[in-house]
């Protein structure tokens, strides 16, 4: 198990876990968050796990984020070897952005959850490096191959919590 997966254990209690797969499923590898979320839904997860798919992170997600004990985001990334899986703990931004936009970054989403609902749980961002972001609903071969791997890592990690 990756070190980041094993370190999620220290951040969660027996409360809801929120998984958000996001990106544009009609822009090639950008839809990988949706595909991993769908793969997770097919696996046996504890009932306290909620899975959401969306095209982008929005301020409206602050409420369900604030109610979770742990949040796992899944997205595509650029700039690395296609199919490579990465994970990072997202720091809480000190202030939410001054205006509400249609899209927010993960740290800003936590800041909204803290400011509006008084809770900002640990948030882990899992990414798969993409290769092709053109129009289309299929993933590139290296990204497609990484989907079940990440789904199983997340499933195993959630079961160990």
C-alpha positions as CSV (number, residue, x, y, z in Angstrom):
1,X,0.0,0.0,0.0
2,X,1.3,3.5,-0.8
3,X,2.5,5.4,2.2
4,X,-0.2,8.0,1.7
5,X,-2.9,5.3,1.8
6,X,-1.6,3.9,5.1
7,X,-1.4,7.4,6.6
8,X,-5.1,8.1,6.0
9,X,-5.8,5.7,8.9
10,X,-4.7,8.2,11.5
11,X,-7.1,10.9,10.2
12,X,-10.5,9.1,10.4
13,X,-13.0,8.1,13.0
14,X,-16.1,6.0,12.7
15,X,-18.1,8.5,10.7
16,X,-19.0,9.1,7.1
17,X,-16.3,9.0,4.4
18,X,-17.0,11.1,1.3
19,X,-15.4,10.2,-2.0
20,X,-15.7,12.7,-4.9
21,X,-14.6,11.7,-8.4
22,X,-14.5,14.8,-10.5
23,X,-13.5,16.0,-14.0
24,X,-15.1,16.1,-17.4
25,X,-16.0,12.6,-18.6
26,X,-16.3,13.9,-22.2
27,X,-12.7,15.1,-22.3
28,X,-10.7,11.9,-22.4
29,X,-8.5,11.3,-19.4
30,X,-10.1,14.2,-17.5
31,X,-13.0,11.8,-16.8
32,X,-10.8,9.5,-14.8
33,X,-12.3,10.7,-11.4
34,X,-15.7,9.5,-12.6
35,X,-14.3,6.2,-13.8
36,X,-12.5,5.4,-10.5
37,X,-15.7,6.4,-8.5
38,X,-17.7,4.0,-10.7
39,X,-15.2,1.3,-10.1
40,X,-15.4,1.9,-6.3
41,X,-19.2,1.6,-6.5
42,X,-18.8,-1.9,-7.9
43,X,-16.6,-2.9,-4.9
44,X,-17.8,-3.9,-1.4
45,X,-17.4,-0.7,0.6
46,X,-18.6,0.0,4.1
47,X,-22.1,1.6,4.2
48,X,-20.7,4.9,5.7
49,X,-19.0,5.6,2.4
50,X,-20.7,8.1,0.1
51,X,-19.6,8.5,-3.5
52,X,-20.3,11.6,-5.6
53,X,-19.3,12.4,-9.2
54,X,-19.2,15.9,-10.6
55,X,-17.5,17.9,-13.3
56,X,-15.8,20.4,-10.9
57,X,-15.5,21.2,-7.2
58,X,-18.1,23.9,-6.3
59,X,-18.9,25.7,-3.1
60,X,-22.1,23.7,-2.8
61,X,-19.9,20.7,-1.8
62,X,-18.9,22.4,1.4
63,X,-21.8,21.0,3.3
64,X,-21.3,17.3,2.5
65,X,-17.5,17.8,3.0
66,X,-18.1,19.3,6.5
67,X,-20.2,16.3,7.5
68,X,-17.5,13.8,6.6
69,X,-14.8,12.4,8.8
70,X,-12.5,12.0,5.8
71,X,-12.8,13.3,2.2
72,X,-11.1,11.6,-0.8
73,X,-11.0,13.5,-4.1
74,X,-10.1,11.7,-7.3
75,X,-9.0,13.7,-10.4
76,X,-6.8,13.7,-13.4
77,X,-3.5,15.5,-13.4
78,X,-1.1,16.7,-16.1
79,X,2.7,16.9,-16.3
80,X,3.8,13.4,-15.3
81,X,4.1,9.9,-16.7
82,X,0.6,8.9,-17.9
83,X,-1.0,6.4,-15.6
84,X,1.0,7.4,-12.5
85,X,-1.0,7.5,-9.3
86,X,-0.2,10.3,-6.8
87,X,-1.7,11.3,-3.5
88,X,-1.4,14.3,-1.3
89,X,-3.0,15.6,1.9
90,X,-4.7,19.0,1.0
91,X,-4.0,21.8,3.5
92,X,-6.8,24.0,4.7
93,X,-6.6,27.4,3.1
94,X,-6.6,30.1,5.8
95,X,-9.4,32.0,4.2
96,X,-12.1,31.0,1.6
97,X,-11.8,32.9,-1.7
98,X,-13.4,36.4,-1.4
99,X,-16.0,35.6,-4.1
100,X,-18.0,32.5,-4.7
101,X,-17.1,31.1,-8.2
102,X,-18.3,28.2,-10.1
103,X,-15.1,26.3,-9.4
104,X,-13.0,26.0,-6.3
105,X,-9.7,24.4,-5.5
106,X,-9.6,21.6,-2.9
107,X,-8.0,23.8,-0.2
108,X,-10.7,26.4,-0.8
109,X,-13.4,23.8,-0.6
110,X,-12.1,22.9,2.9
111,X,-12.0,26.6,3.8
112,X,-15.7,27.0,2.8
113,X,-16.6,23.9,4.9
114,X,-14.8,25.4,7.9
115,X,-16.2,28.9,7.5
116,X,-19.8,27.9,6.8
117,X,-20.2,24.7,8.8
118,X,-17.4,24.7,11.4
119,X,-15.7,21.6,10.2
120,X,-12.9,20.8,7.8
121,X,-12.0,17.1,7.8
122,X,-8.8,15.7,6.4
123,X,-9.0,15.8,2.6
124,X,-6.8,13.6,0.4
125,X,-6.4,14.3,-3.3
126,X,-5.6,11.2,-5.4
127,X,-4.7,11.8,-9.0
128,X,-3.8,9.8,-12.1
129,X,-1.5,11.5,-14.6
130,X,-3.4,11.8,-17.9
131,X,-2.2,11.8,-21.4
132,X,-5.1,12.7,-23.7
133,X,-7.6,15.4,-22.8
134,X,-9.3,15.9,-26.2
135,X,-13.0,15.4,-26.7
136,X,-14.1,11.9,-26.2
137,X,-15.4,9.5,-23.5
138,X,-12.6,7.0,-23.5
139,X,-9.4,7.0,-21.4
140,X,-5.9,6.6,-22.8
141,X,-4.5,3.0,-22.3
142,X,-2.2,3.9,-19.3
143,X,-4.9,5.8,-17.5
144,X,-7.4,3.0,-18.2
145,X,-5.0,0.5,-16.7
146,X,-4.6,2.7,-13.5
147,X,-8.3,2.9,-12.8
148,X,-8.8,-0.6,-11.2
149,X,-5.4,-0.2,-9.4
150,X,-6.5,3.0,-7.7
151,X,-10.0,1.7,-7.0
152,X,-8.5,-1.3,-5.2
153,X,-6.0,0.8,-3.2
154,X,-8.8,3.1,-2.0
155,X,-11.1,0.2,-1.2
156,X,-8.4,-1.6,0.8
157,X,-7.4,1.6,2.6
158,X,-11.1,2.4,3.5
159,X,-11.5,-1.1,4.9
160,X,-8.4,-0.7,7.0
161,X,-9.7,2.5,8.7
